[in-house]
Amino acid sequence: MTVLNAKEARHLLKIGETSLYRYANNGTIPGQKIGSEWRFSEEALEEWLGTRNPDTELNVLKLRVYESEEENKRLKLQLEQVNGKLAKFEEIGALFRDN
């Protein structure tokens, strides 16, 4: 049996850290918490991914949708920050143009 740490499991599943811990904590994906660290069986994760039933396929899709939503939230926040800085630069530029 191959034991994976959280980072290795994330790469295998192609999901983010927050998603991995959320789904491990609620039992959606197979894993075992040892002390403060999670460990995952590569074989169990591959079997879970390969199981062809509606619930598993739905879980995989939910993981991917969640990751997309998180990325969209992050990008939206960055855009809002850039727009805020741009507005400040425009205000400063207007002050110089008016003088």
MOPAC internal coordinates of N, CA, C and O (Angstrom, degrees):
PM7 1SCF
backbone

  N    0.0000 0     0.00 0     0.00 0    0    0    0
  C    1.4481 1     0.00 0     0.00 0    1    0    0
  C    1.5242 1   108.38 1     0.00 0    2    1    0
  O    1.2310 1   121.52 1   -44.44 1    3    2    1
  N    1.3344 1   114.70 1   135.56 1    3    2    1
  C    1.4600 1   121.18 1   177.53 1    5    3    2
  C    1.5248 1   108.31 1   -98.98 1    6    5    3
  O    1.2310 1   120.94 1   -56.26 1    7    6    5
  N    1.3312 1   115.81 1   123.74 1    7    6    5
  C    1.4615 1   121.36 1  -179.83 1    9    7    6
  C    1.5234 1   108.72 1  -100.11 1   10    9    7
  O    1.2310 1   121.33 1   -50.36 1   11   10    9
  N    1.3350 1   115.06 1   129.64 1   11   10    9
  C    1.4584 1   121.27 1  -179.18 1   13   11   10
  C    1.5173 1   110.52 1  -109.59 1   14   13   11
  O    1.2310 1   120.69 1   -34.50 1   15   14   13
  N    1.3245 1   116.29 1   145.50 1   15   14   13
  C    1.4574 1   119.48 1   170.34 1   17   15   14
  C    1.5311 1   107.54 1   -83.72 1   18   17   15
  O    1.2310 1   120.19 1     0.39 1   19   18   17
  N    1.3244 1   117.24 1  -179.61 1   19   18   17
  C    1.4613 1   121.10 1  -175.97 1   21   19   18
  C    1.5364 1   111.66 1   -61.70 1   22   21   19
  O    1.2310 1   120.28 1   136.91 1   23   22   21
  N    1.3159 1   117.08 1   -43.09 1   23   22   21
  C    1.4636 1   120.19 1  -178.65 1   25   23   22
  C    1.5286 1   110.99 1   -61.84 1   26   25   23
  O    1.2310 1   120.69 1   136.03 1   27   26   25
  N    1.3226 1   116.29 1   -43.97 1   27   26   25
  C    1.4630 1   120.27 1  -179.96 1   29   27   26
  C    1.5272 1   110.85 1   -65.81 1   30   29   27
  O    1.2310 1   120.41 1   140.89 1   31   30   29
  N    1.3341 1   116.82 1   -39.11 1   31   30   29
  C    1.4714 1   120.97 1   178.60 1   33   31   30
  C    1.5234 1   110.63 1   -65.26 1   34   33   31
  O    1.2310 1   120.52 1   139.56 1   35   34   33
  N    1.3321 1   116.61 1   -40.44 1   35   34   33
  C    1.4679 1   120.43 1   178.17 1   37   35   34
  C    1.5242 1   110.91 1   -59.84 1   38   37   35
  O    1.2310 1   120.80 1   136.39 1   39   38   37
  N    1.3247 1   116.08 1   -43.61 1   39   38   37
  C    1.4590 1   120.04 1  -179.67 1   41   39   38
  C    1.5268 1   111.07 1   -66.50 1   42   41   39
  O    1.2310 1   120.39 1   140.83 1   43   42   41
  N    1.3124 1   116.87 1   -39.17 1   43   42   41
  C    1.4601 1   120.12 1   178.24 1   45   43   42
  C    1.5237 1   110.72 1   -63.16 1   46   45   43
  O    1.2310 1   120.56 1   136.16 1   47   46   45
  N    1.3258 1   116.54 1   -43.84 1   47   46   45
  C    1.4661 1   121.34 1  -177.47 1   49   47   46
  C    1.5311 1   112.82 1   -84.80 1   50   49   47
  O    1.2310 1   120.70 1   165.70 1   51   50   49
  N    1.3334 1   116.27 1   -14.30 1   51   50   49
  C    1.4715 1   121.98 1  -177.46 1   53   51   50
  C    1.5317 1   111.33 1    58.77 1   54   53   51
  O    1.2310 1   121.72 1  -130.01 1   55   54   53
  N    1.3416 1   114.32 1    49.99 1   55   54   53
  C    1.4631 1   121.17 1   177.01 1   57   55   54
  C    1.5256 1   108.52 1  -131.81 1   58   57   55
  O    1.2310 1   120.40 1   -13.82 1   59   58   57
  N    1.3064 1   116.84 1   166.18 1   59   58   57
  C    1.4521 1   122.26 1  -179.79 1   61   59   58
  C    1.5128 1   112.69 1   -82.38 1   62   61   59
  O    1.2310 1   121.68 1   -10.48 1   63   62   61
  N    1.3064 1   114.38 1   169.52 1   63   62   61
  C    1.4607 1   121.76 1  -177.43 1   65   63   62
  C    1.5291 1   112.32 1   -61.89 1   66   65   63
  O    1.2310 1   120.66 1   133.40 1   67   66   65
  N    1.3290 1   116.35 1   -46.60 1   67   66   65
  C    1.4621 1   120.15 1  -179.20 1   69   67   66
  C    1.5233 1   110.94 1   -59.86 1   70   69   67
  O    1.2310 1   120.76 1   135.81 1   71   70   69
  N    1.3242 1   116.16 1   -44.19 1   71   70   69
  C    1.4686 1   120.31 1   179.59 1   73   71   70
  C    1.5203 1   111.08 1   -63.15 1   74   73   71
  O    1.2310 1   120.79 1   135.89 1   75   74   73
  N    1.3220 1   116.09 1   -44.11 1   75   74   73
  C    1.4641 1   119.49 1  -178.81 1   77   75   74
  C    1.5233 1   110.55 1   -57.00 1   78   77   75
  O    1.2310 1   120.49 1   129.99 1   79   78   77
  N    1.3363 1   116.67 1   -50.01 1   79   78   77
  C    1.4621 1   119.68 1  -177.81 1   81   79   78
  C    1.5294 1   111.59 1   -67.02 1   82   81   79
  O    1.2310 1   120.14 1   141.61 1   83   82   81
  N    1.3241 1   117.34 1   -38.39 1   83   82   81
  C    1.4571 1   119.90 1   179.05 1   85   83   82
  C    1.5325 1   110.24 1   -61.91 1   86   85   83
  O    1.2310 1   120.76 1   131.11 1   87   86   85
  N    1.3369 1   116.14 1   -48.89 1   87   86   85
  C    1.4582 1   119.55 1  -177.11 1   89   87   86
  C    1.5281 1   112.32 1   -72.19 1   90   89   87
  O    1.2310 1   119.96 1   149.98 1   91   90   89
  N    1.3142 1   117.67 1   -30.02 1   91   90   89
  C    1.4656 1   119.56 1   175.21 1   93   91   90
  C    1.5291 1   110.06 1   -69.08 1   94   93   91
  O    1.2310 1   120.67 1   136.42 1   95   94   93
  N    1.3400 1   116.32 1   -43.58 1   95   94   93
  C    1.4673 1   120.63 1  -179.44 1   97   95   94
  C    1.5196 1   112.70 1   -63.41 1   98   97   95
  O    1.2310 1   120.29 1   143.59 1   99   98   97
  N    1.3462 1   117.05 1   -36.41 1   99   98   97
  C    1.4665 1   117.70 1  -178.34 1  101   99   98
  C    1.5266 1   112.90 1   -93.11 1  102  101   99
  O    1.2310 1   120.11 1  -176.08 1  103  102  101
  N    1.3453 1   117.40 1     3.92 1  103  102  101
  C    1.4594 1   120.80 1   173.78 1  105  103  102
  C    1.5164 1   115.18 1    84.11 1  106  105  103
  O    1.2310 1   120.05 1  -171.32 1  107  106  105
  N    1.3317 1   117.51 1     8.68 1  107  106  105
  C    1.4588 1   120.10 1   179.56 1  109  107  106
  C    1.5197 1   111.04 1   -66.73 1  110  109  107
  O    1.2310 1   120.56 1   139.74 1  111  110  109
  N    1.3264 1   116.53 1   -40.26 1  111  110  109
  C    1.4678 1   119.97 1   176.25 1  113  111  110
  C    1.5270 1   108.66 1  -114.15 1  114  113  111
  O    1.2310 1   120.38 1   -31.77 1  115  114  113
  N    1.3324 1   116.87 1   148.23 1  115  114  113
  C    1.4626 1   119.92 1  -178.68 1  117  115  114
  C    1.5227 1   112.15 1   -73.62 1  118  117  115
  O    1.2310 1   120.90 1   -48.46 1  119  118  117
  N    1.3049 1   115.89 1   131.54 1  119  118  117
  C    1.4532 1   121.22 1   177.65 1  121  119  118
  C    1.5135 1   109.74 1  -170.85 1  122  121  119
  O    1.2310 1   121.00 1   -10.51 1  123  122  121
  N    1.3192 1   115.70 1   169.49 1  123  122  121
  C    1.4619 1   121.19 1  -179.01 1  125  123  122
  C    1.5138 1   109.22 1  -136.11 1  126  125  123
  O    1.2310 1   120.53 1   -53.00 1  127  126  125
  N    1.3234 1   116.58 1   127.00 1  127  126  125
  C    1.4538 1   120.38 1   176.43 1  129  127  126
  C    1.5208 1   108.37 1   -87.31 1  130  129  127
  O    1.2310 1   121.10 1   -54.58 1  131  130  129
  N    1.3204 1   115.51 1   125.42 1  131  130  129
  C    1.4590 1   121.91 1   178.83 1  133  131  130
  C    1.5237 1   106.22 1  -118.45 1  134  133  131
  O    1.2310 1   121.10 1   -72.57 1  135  134  133
  N    1.3263 1   115.51 1   107.43 1  135  134  133
  C    1.4637 1   119.23 1  -173.10 1  137  135  134
  C    1.5129 1   108.64 1    66.60 1  138  137  135
  O    1.2310 1   120.62 1    59.24 1  139  138  137
  N    1.3197 1   116.42 1  -120.76 1  139  138  137
  C    1.4635 1   120.11 1   179.63 1  141  139  138
  C    1.5315 1   111.84 1  -103.38 1  142  141  139
  O    1.2310 1   120.07 1  -174.97 1  143  142  141
  N    1.3235 1   117.48 1     5.03 1  143  142  141
  C    1.4607 1   120.97 1  -175.44 1  145  143  142
  C    1.5246 1   111.21 1  -117.90 1  146  145  143
  O    1.2310 1   121.55 1   -35.35 1  147  146  145
  N    1.3279 1   114.64 1   144.65 1  147  146  145
  C    1.4584 1   120.96 1   177.45 1  149  147  146
  C    1.5196 1   109.81 1   -93.84 1  150  149  147
  O    1.2310 1   121.32 1   -35.41 1  151  150  149
  N    1.3305 1   115.07 1   144.59 1  151  150  149
  C    1.4606 1   122.13 1   173.04 1  153  151  150
  C    1.5211 1   107.56 1  -130.08 1  154  153  151
  O    1.2310 1   121.50 1   -33.42 1  155  154  153
  N    1.3366 1   114.73 1   146.58 1  155  154  153
  C    1.4520 1   120.90 1  -175.12 1  157  155  154
  C    1.5198 1   109.35 1  -134.15 1  158  157  155
  O    1.2310 1   120.94 1   -38.36 1  159  158  157
  N    1.3092 1   115.81 1   141.64 1  159  158  157
  C    1.4544 1   121.12 1   174.00 1  161  159  158
  C    1.5221 1   107.88 1   -84.74 1  162  161  159
  O    1.2310 1   121.03 1   -56.39 1  163  162  161
  N    1.3231 1   115.64 1   123.61 1  163  162  161
  C    1.4633 1   119.61 1   178.92 1  165  163  162
  C    1.5246 1   110.15 1   -59.04 1  166  165  163
  O    1.2310 1   120.68 1   137.72 1  167  166  165
  N    1.3099 1   116.31 1   -42.28 1  167  166  165
  C    1.4590 1   120.37 1  -179.26 1  169  167  166
  C    1.5363 1   111.39 1   -63.85 1  170  169  167
  O    1.2310 1   120.41 1   138.57 1  171  170  169
  N    1.3376 1   116.83 1   -41.43 1  171  170  169
  C    1.4649 1   120.22 1   179.57 1  173  171  170
  C    1.5269 1   110.95 1   -65.54 1  174  173  171
  O    1.2310 1   120.33 1   139.46 1  175  174  173
  N    1.3332 1   116.97 1   -40.54 1  175  174  173
  C    1.4625 1   120.00 1   178.22 1  177  175  174
  C    1.5266 1   111.06 1   -66.01 1  178  177  175
  O    1.2310 1   120.54 1   137.85 1  179  178  177
  N    1.3243 1   116.57 1   -42.15 1  179  178  177
  C    1.4633 1   119.79 1   178.76 1  181  179  178
  C    1.5230 1   110.92 1   -65.21 1  182  181  179
  O    1.2310 1   120.68 1   140.69 1  183  182  181
  N    1.3253 1   116.31 1   -39.31 1  183  182  181
  C    1.4640 1   120.05 1   177.50 1  185  183  182
  C    1.5266 1   109.87 1   -65.02 1  186  185  183
  O    1.2310 1   120.88 1   136.89 1  187  186  185
  N    1.3410 1   115.93 1   -43.11 1  187  186  185
  C    1.4616 1   120.37 1   178.67 1  189  187  186
  C    1.5289 1   110.30 1   -60.61 1  190  189  187
  O    1.2310 1   120.52 1   136.47 1  191  190  189
  N    1.3278 1   116.61 1   -43.53 1  191  190  189
  C    1.4646 1   120.66 1   178.86 1  193  191  190
  C    1.5208 1   111.85 1   -66.23 1  194  193  191
  O    1.2310 1   120.94 1   143.90 1  195  194  193
  N    1.3230 1   115.81 1   -36.10 1  195  194  193
  C    1.4570 1   120.34 1  -175.24 1  197  195  194
  C    1.5087 1   114.82 1   -83.78 1  198  197  195
  O    1.2310 1   120.07 1   167.62 1  199  198  197
  N    1.3092 1   117.48 1   -12.38 1  199  198  197
  C    1.4519 1   120.33 1  -179.43 1  201  199  198
  C    1.5136 1   108.78 1   -65.83 1  202  201  199
  O    1.2310 1   120.75 1   -53.34 1  203  202  201
  N    1.3033 1   116.16 1   126.66 1  203  202  201
  C    1.4537 1   120.71 1  -177.82 1  205  203  202
  C    1.5182 1   110.45 1  -100.16 1  206  205  203
  O    1.2310 1   121.77 1   -96.70 1  207  206  205
  N    1.3121 1   114.23 1    83.30 1  207  206  205
  C    1.4581 1   118.62 1   170.82 1  209  207  206
  C    1.5129 1   107.44 1  -140.27 1  210  209  207
  O    1.2310 1   119.96 1   -23.82 1  211  210  209
  N    1.3088 1   117.69 1   156.18 1  211  210  209
  C    1.4682 1   120.43 1  -174.84 1  213  211  210
  C    1.5271 1   113.74 1   -56.74 1  214  213  211
  O    1.2310 1   119.87 1   141.94 1  215  214  213
  N    1.3339 1   117.86 1   -38.06 1  215  214  213
  C    1.4608 1   119.54 1  -178.48 1  217  215  214
  C    1.5257 1   111.63 1   -64.53 1  218  217  215
  O    1.2310 1   120.28 1   135.54 1  219  218  217
  N    1.3268 1   117.07 1   -44.46 1  219  218  217
  C    1.4609 1   120.21 1  -179.48 1  221  219  218
  C    1.5187 1   110.44 1   -66.91 1  222  221  219
  O    1.2310 1   120.29 1   134.55 1  223  222  221
  N    1.3163 1   117.05 1   -45.45 1  223  222  221
  C    1.4585 1   119.39 1   179.37 1  225  223  222
  C    1.5228 1   110.50 1   -61.43 1  226  225  223
  O    1.2310 1   120.48 1   140.91 1  227  226  225
  N    1.3120 1   116.69 1   -39.09 1  227  226  225
  C    1.4528 1   120.69 1   177.95 1  229  227  226
  C    1.5293 1   110.31 1   -64.55 1  230  229  227
  O    1.2310 1   120.32 1   139.07 1  231  230  229
  N    1.3287 1   117.00 1   -40.93 1  231  230  229
  C    1.4699 1   120.41 1   179.04 1  233  231  230
  C    1.5258 1   111.16 1   -62.24 1  234  233  231
  O    1.2310 1   120.15 1   137.63 1  235  234  233
  N    1.3223 1   117.31 1   -42.37 1  235  234  233
  C    1.4623 1   120.71 1   179.01 1  237  235  234
  C    1.5224 1   109.43 1   -62.90 1  238  237  235
  O    1.2310 1   120.38 1   136.20 1  239  238  237
  N    1.3242 1   116.89 1   -43.80 1  239  238  237
  C    1.4639 1   119.78 1   178.61 1  241  239  238
  C    1.5226 1   111.38 1   -64.06 1  242  241  239
  O    1.2310 1   120.38 1   140.21 1  243  242  241
  N    1.3339 1   116.87 1   -39.79 1  243  242  241
  C    1.4621 1   120.09 1   178.04 1  245  243  242
  C    1.5215 1   110.55 1   -62.03 1  246  245  243
  O    1.2310 1   120.29 1   139.07 1  247  246  245
  N    1.3306 1   117.05 1   -40.93 1  247  246  245
  C    1.4650 1   120.41 1   178.15 1  249  247  246
  C    1.5257 1   110.35 1   -59.96 1  250  249  247
  O    1.2310 1   120.42 1   135.21 1  251  250  249
  N    1.3142 1   116.81 1   -44.79 1  251  250  249
  C    1.4647 1   120.54 1  -177.97 1  253  251  250
  C    1.5227 1   111.80 1   -69.70 1  254  253  251
  O    1.2310 1   120.05 1   140.04 1  255  254  253
  N    1.3283 1   117.51 1   -39.96 1  255  254  253
  C    1.4643 1   120.81 1   177.80 1  257  255  254
  C    1.5171 1   109.75 1   -64.01 1  258  257  255
  O    1.2310 1   120.54 1   136.31 1  259  258  257
  N    1.3410 1   116.57 1   -43.69 1  259  258  257
  C    1.4540 1   119.60 1   179.78 1  261  259  258
  C    1.5241 1   110.80 1   -59.49 1  262  261  259
  O    1.2310 1   120.67 1   136.11 1  263  262  261
  N    1.3230 1   116.32 1   -43.89 1  263  262  261
  C    1.4608 1   120.06 1   179.53 1  265  263  262
  C    1.5229 1   110.76 1   -61.55 1  266  265  263
  O    1.2310 1   120.09 1   138.97 1  267  266  265
  N    1.3299 1   117.43 1   -41.03 1  267  266  265
  C    1.4576 1   120.75 1   178.08 1  269  267  266
  C    1.5232 1   110.75 1   -63.65 1  270  269  267
  O    1.2310 1   120.48 1   137.79 1  271  270  269
  N    1.3204 1   116.68 1   -42.21 1  271  270  269
  C    1.4612 1   120.48 1   179.16 1  273  271  270
  C    1.5258 1   111.03 1   -63.68 1  274  273  271
  O    1.2310 1   120.18 1   137.94 1  275  274  273
  N    1.3224 1   117.27 1   -42.06 1  275  274  273
  C    1.4592 1   120.84 1   178.49 1  277  275  274
  C    1.5262 1   110.92 1   -63.30 1  278  277  275
  O    1.2310 1   120.38 1   138.28 1  279  278  277
  N    1.3213 1   116.87 1   -41.72 1  279  278  277
  C    1.4620 1   120.71 1   178.61 1  281  279  278
  C    1.5283 1   109.87 1   -64.71 1  282  281  279
  O    1.2310 1   120.25 1   138.39 1  283  282  281
  N    1.3251 1   117.13 1   -41.61 1  283  282  281
  C    1.4666 1   120.51 1   177.84 1  285  283  282
  C    1.5198 1   111.23 1   -61.89 1  286  285  283
  O    1.2310 1   119.68 1   137.90 1  287  286  285
  N    1.3293 1   118.22 1   -42.10 1  287  286  285
  C    1.4655 1   121.83 1   178.02 1  289  287  286
  C    1.5329 1   110.46 1   -61.22 1  290  289  287
  O    1.2310 1   121.05 1   135.97 1  291  290  289
  N    1.3282 1   115.60 1   -44.03 1  291  290  289
  C    1.4658 1   120.55 1  -179.49 1  293  291  290
  C    1.5236 1   110.75 1   -63.19 1  294  293  291
  O    1.2310 1   120.41 1   135.88 1  295  294  293
  N    1.3324 1   116.82 1   -44.12 1  295  294  293
  C    1.4592 1   120.57 1  -179.61 1  297  295  294
  C    1.5296 1   111.35 1   -68.06 1  298  297  295
  O    1.2310 1   120.39 1   142.63 1  299  298  297
  N    1.3239 1   116.86 1   -37.37 1  299  298  297
  C    1.4617 1   120.26 1   178.29 1  301  299  298
  C    1.5290 1   110.36 1   -63.45 1  302  301  299
  O    1.2310 1   120.32 1   137.82 1  303  302  301
  N    1.3193 1   116.99 1   -42.18 1  303  302  301
  C    1.4580 1   120.94 1   178.01 1  305  303  302
  C    1.5196 1   110.82 1   -62.32 1  306  305  303
  O    1.2310 1   120.35 1   135.83 1  307  306  305
  N    1.3195 1   116.94 1   -44.17 1  307  306  305
  C    1.4607 1   120.40 1   178.03 1  309  307  306
  C    1.5234 1   110.89 1   -61.52 1  310  309  307
  O    1.2310 1   120.01 1   138.40 1  311  310  309
  N    1.3238 1   117.58 1   -41.60 1  311  310  309
  C    1.4565 1   121.53 1   179.44 1  313  311  310
  C    1.5232 1   110.82 1   -63.77 1  314  313  311
  O    1.2310 1   120.34 1   138.26 1  315  314  313
  N    1.3279 1   116.96 1   -41.74 1  315  314  313
  C    1.4614 1   120.56 1   177.77 1  317  315  314
  C    1.5260 1   110.98 1   -62.08 1  318  317  315
  O    1.2310 1   120.22 1   140.77 1  319  318  317
  N    1.3207 1   117.19 1   -39.23 1  319  318  317
  C    1.4594 1   120.76 1   178.48 1  321  319  318
  C    1.5245 1   110.96 1   -65.94 1  322  321  319
  O    1.2310 1   120.59 1   137.35 1  323  322  321
  N    1.3256 1   116.48 1   -42.65 1  323  322  321
  C    1.4673 1   120.70 1   179.19 1  325  323  322
  C    1.5261 1   109.67 1   -65.22 1  326  325  323
  O    1.2310 1   120.23 1   136.83 1  327  326  325
  N    1.3387 1   117.17 1   -43.17 1  327  326  325
  C    1.4646 1   120.16 1   179.16 1  329  327  326
  C    1.5246 1   111.28 1   -62.36 1  330  329  327
  O    1.2310 1   120.37 1   141.88 1  331  330  329
  N    1.3203 1   116.91 1   -38.12 1  331  330  329
  C    1.4688 1   120.58 1   176.99 1  333  331  330
  C    1.5154 1   111.57 1   -62.81 1  334  333  331
  O    1.2310 1   120.31 1   136.88 1  335  334  333
  N    1.3239 1   117.01 1   -43.12 1  335  334  333
  C    1.4655 1   120.88 1   178.13 1  337  335  334
  C    1.5275 1   110.39 1   -66.55 1  338  337  335
  O    1.2310 1   120.62 1   140.68 1  339  338  337
  N    1.3341 1   116.43 1   -39.32 1  339  338  337
  C    1.4584 1   120.51 1   179.21 1  341  339  338
  C    1.5199 1   110.58 1   -62.60 1  342  341  339
  O    1.2310 1   119.87 1   138.02 1  343  342  341
  N    1.3255 1   117.86 1   -41.98 1  343  342  341
  C    1.4666 1   121.49 1   178.70 1  345  343  342
  C    1.5279 1   110.73 1   -61.52 1  346  345  343
  O    1.2310 1   120.43 1   140.22 1  347  346  345
  N    1.3312 1   116.78 1   -39.78 1  347  346  345
  C    1.4662 1   120.02 1   178.33 1  349  347  346
  C    1.5230 1   111.04 1   -65.12 1  350  349  347
  O    1.2310 1   120.24 1   138.37 1  351  350  349
  N    1.3193 1   117.14 1   -41.63 1  351  350  349
  C    1.4625 1   120.33 1   177.97 1  353  351  350
  C    1.5249 1   110.82 1   -63.71 1  354  353  351
  O    1.2310 1   120.43 1   140.96 1  355  354  353
  N    1.3281 1   116.77 1   -39.04 1  355  354  353
  C    1.4633 1   120.37 1   178.70 1  357  355  354
  C    1.5268 1   110.68 1   -64.25 1  358  357  355
  O    1.2310 1   120.28 1   140.17 1  359  358  357
  N    1.3376 1   117.07 1   -39.83 1  359  358  357
  C    1.4627 1   120.83 1   177.58 1  361  359  358
  C    1.5309 1   110.49 1   -62.83 1  362  361  359
  O    1.2310 1   120.28 1   135.79 1  363  362  361
  N    1.3050 1   117.06 1   -44.21 1  363  362  361
  C    1.4613 1   121.46 1   179.07 1  365  363  362
  C    1.5217 1   109.79 1   -63.89 1  366  365  363
  O    1.2310 1   120.20 1   136.90 1  367  366  365
  N    1.3249 1   117.22 1   -43.10 1  367  366  365
  C    1.4652 1   120.95 1   178.33 1  369  367  366
  C    1.5163 1   111.40 1   -60.33 1  370  369  367
  O    1.2310 1   120.53 1   139.74 1  371  370  369
  N    1.3434 1   116.59 1   -40.26 1  371  370  369
  C    1.4708 1   120.64 1   179.32 1  373  371  370
  C    1.5223 1   110.59 1   -63.23 1  374  373  371
  O    1.2310 1   120.22 1   142.01 1  375  374  373
  N    1.3304 1   117.19 1   -37.99 1  375  374  373
  C    1.4636 1   120.19 1   178.52 1  377  375  374
  C    1.5323 1   110.97 1   -61.00 1  378  377  375
  O    1.2310 1   120.65 1   138.19 1  379  378  377
  N    1.3205 1   116.35 1   -41.81 1  379  378  377
  C    1.4653 1   120.32 1  -179.99 1  381  379  378
  C    1.5338 1   111.39 1   -70.33 1  382  381  379
  O    1.2310 1   120.46 1   143.21 1  383  382  381
  N    1.3241 1   116.73 1   -36.79 1  383  382  381
  C    1.4613 1   120.20 1  -179.85 1  385  383  382
  C    1.5331 1   110.41 1   -68.14 1  386  385  383
  O    1.2310 1   120.40 1   144.62 1  387  386  385
  N    1.3164 1   116.85 1   -35.38 1  387  386  385
  C    1.4694 1   121.00 1  -177.76 1  389  387  386
  C    1.5232 1   112.00 1   -71.02 1  390  389  387
  O    1.2310 1   119.96 1   156.92 1  391  390  389
  N    1.3214 1   117.68 1   -23.08 1  391  390  389
  C    1.4829 1   120.98 1  -177.24 1  393  391  390
  C    1.4651 1   112.24 1   -87.04 1  394  393  391
  O    1.2310 1   120.10 1   180.00 1  395  394  393

